[in-house]
Structures are given as structure tokens and as C-alpha cells.
Amino acid sequence: MGLKSTILKSGYFGAFSVLLFVRGASLIAQIPASELPPAGTDTGLEGKYDSQNGIAQLIRDKSPEAARSKIFEDDRVLVFMPLPDEEVVTPGHVLVVPKRLGARNLLDLKPDEMCALLVAVQKAGIAQKNGLGATGFRVQSNNGLSSSQTVYHPHFHVIPSFGGKVPGAPPPRRKLSPEEYKSIGDKLRAAWPK
């Protein structure tokens, strides 16, 4: 039975369950079993913070190269596009992170930090809609290795969608050309709500 016929026969709830199952299976497949820690060991929800993780390095980096990826920054939050040499899920995909170093995942954040992050997540969605013409967006946060967290600094992915695709079908990942990367960054910064 194909995904389309499953959706038609089982209704919204069944389709939603199928999409969650399919999506969950693909996340688990990203981390080989040989790389998972033994049961009962650090799962990323507890443990020592690595101040040299990629997000922490970007927070401290004030170089012109790093500035190209930054869409918004204040004293509490940084919003940035994946670096130019990384593949993206969708052009306009941004990450929203707290600037305070030391937190490994969302459980380590104070309520006011979480509020500041969620305001920035909302503004990222608005900038994607107004600046890029997004027709929707997805917000994702992986917490712990078993949920596919690979950088132990809390972060939300805000991933725009542009219609014309089957729900749950991710587009192929790709690198952006330098011109496209700059254009998308400029549009998001210009559309960022005040």
C-alpha cells in the first residue's frame, strides 16, 4: 500500500501517524548503531558542555566571514543560516540559538531564555514568509543523541517550505551558490521584524 493510498484510507490522524513514523525512522537511520552510546550513558541530556562546539564558536566569532551567515543578533539570541559550505534542507533554513554558553539542550534553559528563543523563532518564520515568499515553515529541535542532536548547544531549526510538494517529503539537501547564499541572507535580514 503506497503512502498516498494510506493517507486517503486512514484519514488525517492515520496519515499524521504514518508521517511521524516515516520521519522518525529516517532520523534514527542518520546515526549508525555503532555510534550510539551504551544504554545508561550520556545521552546528551546531561553531561559536560563543550565550549568548542560549532555553535559556541560561531557565537564568539566576530569575523566578516561569520557575519555573512548571521541574520539577527542581540544580547540573548543569534539567528544564522547554516554556513556556506554546508548542505541545506531548504534555502532560507535558519538556526535560532541562545547566546549564553553552557546549556546543552532545551532542558538547560531558563524560562526567559526560552521565551526569547521562541520570539526569534516566530520572527524567523515571518522573515521567511515576507522575504522569501515561504508558504509555511517547520520548527524542529533535537534534544539528546537519541533524538539526533549532534551539536550540544540548544537550537531550533526554522525551515521554510514553498508549496507544491507532498507533505512530509523533504527536498534533497544541497549547497547554495555564494550568490544565492548572499541573496537569501540579504532578503531575510531586510524582512526581519523590528
C-alpha positions in Angstrom: 0.0 0.0 0.0 1.5 3.4 -1.0 1.7 6.4 1.1 -1.0 8.2 -0.9 -3.5 5.4 -0.6 -2.7 5.1 3.2 -3.4 8.8 3.6 -6.7 8.5 1.7 -7.9 5.4 3.5 -6.9 6.3 7.1 -7.7 9.9 7.3 -5.8 12.7 8.8 -4.8 11.0 12.1 -3.6 7.9 10.4 -1.7 10.0 7.8 -0.1 12.0 10.6 0.9 8.9 12.4 2.5 7.4 9.2 4.4 10.6 8.5 5.7 10.7 12.1 6.7 7.0 11.8 8.5 7.6 8.4 10.2 10.8 9.7 11.2 9.1 12.9 12.7 6.2 11.1 14.8 8.4 8.9 16.2 10.3 11.9 17.2 7.1 13.6 18.9 5.9 10.4 21.1 9.0 10.4 23.1 7.7 13.4 24.7 4.2 12.9 24.1 1.9 15.8 27.8 1.6 16.3 28.0 5.3 17.2 25.2 5.2 19.8 26.4 5.2 23.4 25.7 2.1 25.5 22.4 2.2 27.4 22.6 4.2 30.6 25.4 6.5 29.4 25.4 10.2 28.5 22.6 10.8 26.0 23.2 14.5 25.6 20.5 15.5 28.1 23.2 15.5 30.8 26.9 15.9 30.8 29.7 18.5 30.3 29.2 21.4 27.9 31.8 21.6 25.1 32.7 25.3 24.7 34.3 24.4 21.4 31.2 23.2 19.7 30.4 24.7 16.3 27.6 27.0 17.6 29.6 28.3 20.5 32.5 29.1 18.1 30.1 31.0 15.8 28.6 33.0 18.8 32.2 34.1 19.6 33.3 34.7 16.0 33.1 38.4 15.0 34.8 37.9 11.6 33.3 39.2 8.4 33.0 35.6 7.1 30.9 34.7 10.2 28.8 37.8 9.8 27.6 36.6 6.3 25.7 33.8 8.0 24.2 35.9 10.8 20.6 37.1 10.2 19.8 38.6 13.6 21.7 39.0 16.8 21.1 40.7 20.1 22.5 40.2 23.6 20.5 36.9 24.1 19.8 35.3 20.7 21.6 34.6 17.5 19.8 33.6 14.3 22.0 32.3 11.4 21.9 30.3 8.2 23.9 27.1 8.0 27.5 28.0 6.9 28.0 28.4 3.2 30.0 25.1 2.9 27.1 23.1 4.5 24.2 21.5 2.6 20.8 22.9 3.5 17.4 21.2 3.7 15.8 24.2 2.0 17.1 27.7 1.0 16.3 30.1 3.9 16.7 27.4 6.6 18.0 29.2 9.8 19.0 28.1 13.3 17.9 30.1 16.4 20.3 29.7 19.4 20.7 31.3 22.8 24.0 33.2 23.1 24.6 32.0 26.7 27.2 29.3 26.6 26.9 26.3 28.9 23.4 24.9 28.0 23.4 21.6 26.1 19.7 21.3 25.2 16.3 22.9 25.9 16.2 21.4 29.4 19.1 23.6 30.5 17.5 26.9 29.5 15.8 29.3 31.9 12.2 30.3 31.1 13.2 33.8 30.0 15.8 32.4 27.6 13.2 30.0 26.1 10.8 33.0 25.6 13.5 35.0 23.8 14.2 32.0 21.6 10.6 31.5 20.7 10.1 35.1 19.8 13.1 34.8 17.5 11.6 31.6 16.0 8.4 33.4 15.3 10.3 36.4 13.7 12.3 33.9 11.6 9.0 32.5 10.2 7.8 36.0 9.4 11.1 36.9 7.7 10.9 33.6 5.6 7.3 34.5 4.6 7.8 38.1 3.8 11.4 38.0 2.5 11.4 34.7 0.6 7.7 34.0 -0.1 7.5 30.9 2.1 4.0 29.4 2.3 4.8 27.6 5.5 7.7 26.6 7.9 8.7 23.8 10.2 10.3 24.3 13.6 12.5 21.4 14.9 14.6 20.9 17.9 16.5 17.7 18.6 17.4 17.1 22.3 19.8 14.3 23.1 21.6 11.9 20.9 18.6 9.5 20.8 16.7 12.4 19.1 19.5 13.0 16.6 21.1 16.0 18.4 24.6 16.4 17.0 25.7 19.8 18.4 25.2 20.1 22.2 24.0 23.7 22.3 20.2 24.3 22.3 18.9 25.3 19.0 15.8 25.4 16.9 15.8 24.8 13.1 13.3 27.0 11.3 12.9 25.5 7.8 10.7 27.3 5.3 8.5 25.5 2.8 7.3 26.8 -0.5 4.3 24.8 -1.5 4.0 22.4 -4.4 5.4 19.4 -2.6 3.8 16.4 -0.9 3.6 16.9 2.8 6.4 15.1 4.6 8.6 14.7 1.5 11.8 16.6 2.2 13.6 18.1 -0.8 17.1 16.8 -1.5 19.8 18.6 0.5 22.1 20.9 -1.5 24.8 23.6 -1.1 23.9 27.1 -2.1 26.0 29.1 -4.6 27.7 32.1 -3.0 25.4 34.4 -4.9 22.2 32.6 -3.8 23.5 32.4 -0.2 24.1 36.2 -0.1 20.8 36.9 -1.7 18.8 34.8 0.8 20.7 36.3 3.7 20.0 39.8 2.5 16.3 39.1 2.0 15.9 37.6 5.4 17.8 40.5 7.1 15.7 43.0 5.2 12.4 41.2 6.2 13.4 40.7 9.9 10.6 42.2 12.0 11.6 45.1 14.2 
